[in-house]
Amino acid sequence: MAIQFEPCDMMTSTHSVGLVPTLVLSAEEREIVAGVVEELPLFDVFNPTPEILTWAQQAASRLPPRLVSILLDFRARSNEFGTLLFRGLPIDAALPPTPQDGRPSPEKGTRVSEGVLLTIMSVLGELLCYADEKDGALVQDVIPVQGKEDTQENTGSAYLEFHTEDGFHPYRPDYVALLGLRPDHDHRAETATACIRRVLPKLPNHAIEILRRPLFRIRASSSFGAAWSRTLPILTGHVLDPDMTIDFFLMEPLSPEADWSFRLLKRYLLQETVSVVLDPGDLILVDNALAAHARTGFEARYDGYDRWLQRAFAVRDSRRLQAFRGLGLPTFEPLPFAVEAGE
C-alpha cells in the first residue's frame, strides 16, 4: 500500500523542496471514517473516561484497512521524516466561529473532528493529556489568542520555533496529531517538521558524543509553571537511530561545547525541514521521539475565521506511566519539576 509523496516547501532560506509522506483518502475511505466516528457516543473532552478510550480503540479497528496499515507501520518503524500527512478526513459539516479564548467552542455541537483524532490516535497507542495544559482536555483546540501573538506557545501567531512537544516533561507524548479545521486567512501558516534521521549522518562524531551527555535543560511552558527541567541529553537510545529532545527557544546548553553542538544540530535540522499548510480535513502526525515541529507566522484577525486546529497526544505504552495518572484514566496529574539551584 504505497504512500503518495507530496512535495512541499521547506522553511529554510534556500527554499529547498522536501517530501512529506502523504495519504490522500478516497471518497469511499472518507465515508468509512465518517461512519465509524458517528458511532462513537457523545463524550466530554474535559472528562475523558476509560469507556470512551475503549470505544475509540474498538472503533479504530473498523477504520479503512489502508489507513490502519499505514498507521501500524508508522508505529513500528516511523519513517525518515518522523511525519505522516493524511488528507481528506471528515470534519464537522458546520463549524461555528473560531473561538478567541483558546478554549473549545460551546457552539460546536458535533464531535466529528474529535472522534477522528480519538480513533486514529488509538491505532498508534493510548491517548493521554495533562491536567496542567488546556484544563486537561483530551482533544485540545489550537487557536490564536489576542494579546499572545508573540508567545512561543500554541496561542501565538508569530513564528513558533522547532521543539519536541513537552520535551521538558518526564512523560512526554510519543505522538502528536494536528487536525486542520480552518486555515488562516492568507493560507500562510505552515506546520513544519525536522527529523534526526535526516540529520545524524551529517553530524561529526564529537558533536554526537556531546549531544548524548546531560548538558542541556529546557524551561517548561507557562501552563506547567515555567520551571526548568532536569539536565538531559538531546540524543538518547540507539547509536545509529537515536531519539531526540530539543527546543530551539526554551533549551539552554550548559557548557560551551554543549552550545556548539546545539547550534550545529539546529543548523542541520533547518536544512532538512519539510512543511505544509493544513487545510480542513488534513491531519499531520509527528513522531515526537524523532522529529521536532514548528509553525510559520501568520496574521490573526480575531474575526471568527482565524486558523483553528485540534490536537491530541498518544503514548505507545501507558502501563509504565500509570503511577502518575488516575487508574485507567488518560490524564497526568500536575507534576513537580526539578529547578536548578539558584533559580
C-alpha positions, -999 to +999 in steps of 0.1 A: +000+000+000+022+028-013+020+063+003+018+092-021+047+116-017+037+152-019+063+180-024+062+210-001+085+240+005+109+238+033+113+266+059+149+273+051+162+304+035+172+283+004+135+272-001+146+237-010+119+211-016+112+181+006+087+153+005+060+147+032+047+111+032+010+117+024-021+095+022-050+111+003-082+093+014-106+082-014-142+092-012-151+057+000-124+057+027-137+091+039-172+077+042-160+048+062-142+070+086-172+093+089-194+062+097-170+049+123-169+083+141-207+087+140-210+055+161-190+070+190-211+081+219-210+117+229-181+125+252-167+153+272-131+162+263-126+176+298-138+144+315-124+115+295-134+082+309-119+047+304-151+038+285-146+064+258-110+052+253-122+016+249-149+028+224-123+047+204-100+016+203-129-006+191-139+019+165-103+022+153-104-014+142-131-005+117-112+023+100-102+017+063-076-011+061-052+010+041-053+037+068-048+013+096-019-005+078+000+028+073-006+038+109+007+005+122+037+007+100+044+042+113+041+030+149+065+001+142+092+018+121+082+055+117+099+070+086+129+092+076+108+123+082+091+112+115+060+126+099+028+114+082+001+136+065-034+124+058-057+144+035-094+142+031-105+132+066-141+141+076-146+171+099-178+187+112-202+198+084-208+232+101-182+249+121-190+278+145-168+309+146-132+302+157-131+307+194-110+336+206-100+324+241-082+292+232-109+270+247-133+247+229-163+265+213-196+259+232-213+263+198-196+233+183-225+208+187-210+179+168-178+159+176-167+146+142-132+161+143-127+150+179-138+114+170-114+114+141-085+122+164-095+097+190-098+068+166-067+075+146-045+080+177-059+048+192-042+029+164-008+044+174-012+039+212-032+052+241-044+088+244-031+110+271-035+146+283-021+168+311-040+184+339-016+214+336-024+220+300-056+232+284-075+223+315-068+186+309-087+184+276-082+151+258-086+169+224-072+204+225-080+234+204-051+253+189-062+288+183-045+323+182-054+343+213-054+381+212-026+396+232-005+365+230+007+370+194+044+368+202+044+340+227+063+308+219+032+287+226+003+274+206-018+305+214+006+328+195+006+337+158+043+347+154+068+321+142+068+292+166+103+277+169+111+240+164+105+219+195+099+185+209+063+185+222+066+189+260+103+180+258+107+193+294+082+168+307+094+135+321+064+118+304+061+135+271+038+120+244+052+096+218+029+110+190+014+144+183-016+148+159-027+181+145-060+182+126-069+212+104-104+227+108-099+261+094-067+276+078-055+312+084-069+339+062-039+341+040-031+304+039+004+312+052+007+292+084+028+262+076+033+233+101+069+221+097+089+191+110+126+182+110+138+146+118+170+135+134+172+106+110+178+130+081+205+149+101+225+123+120+248+113+091+259+150+088+269+154+124+306+150+134+312+122+159+324+147+185+291+166+183+271+134+186+291+125+217+283+159+234+246+157+224+244+124+243+256+140+275+232+156+301+244+191+293+211+207+285+179+218+301+145+231+289+122+257+305+087+244+308+059+263+290+039+287+311+010+263+317+034+239+335+049+266+357+078+277+336+104+259+358+135+242+344+136+205+335+164+183+350+195+183+329+192+160+300+209+148+268+195+158+234+202+124+218+194+091+236+188+054+226+204+035+197+237+049+184+226+046+148+189+056+153+186+079+183+157+097+198+159+135+200+147+160+226+152+196+215+137+231+218+152+259+198+137+286+220+134+271+255+165+248+257+197+260+274+231+244+268+251+243+300+287+245+286+305+260+256+308+225+240+271+219+245+263+253+229+284+245+199+268+211+193+233+225+199+239+252+173+253+227+148+223+204+152+199+233+148+216+243+116+213+209+101+177+204+112+167+236+094+183+222+062+161+191+064+127+208+072+095+199+054+063+218+059+027+220+048-003+243+052-031+223+070-064+226+052-097+214+066-095+176+069-057+175+069-041+156+097-003+156+104+012+131+127+046+137+143+067+110+159+077+130+189+108+109+196+123+115+162+110+148+148+107+184+162+079+206+148+073+243+143+049+267+126+055+298+104+039+331+114+005+343+103-018+372+108-047+366+133-077+389+128-099+377+156-130+379+134-143+344+140-125+329+110-089+326+122-068+294+120-083+265+140-066+232+146-073+204+171-045+184+188-042+151+205-014+131+221-007+093+224+018+071+241+028+036+230+027+021+265+007+038+293+013+010+318+048+023+327+033+057+334+002+045+353+016+057+387+013+093+376-023+090+363-056+081+377-063+043+373-074+037+337-075+074+330-055+093+304-049+125+324-015+131+340-018+149+373+003+180+379+039+170+384+067+189+402+097+199+380+132+200+392+145+235+394+183+241+393+198+256+424+196+293+424+167+295+400 
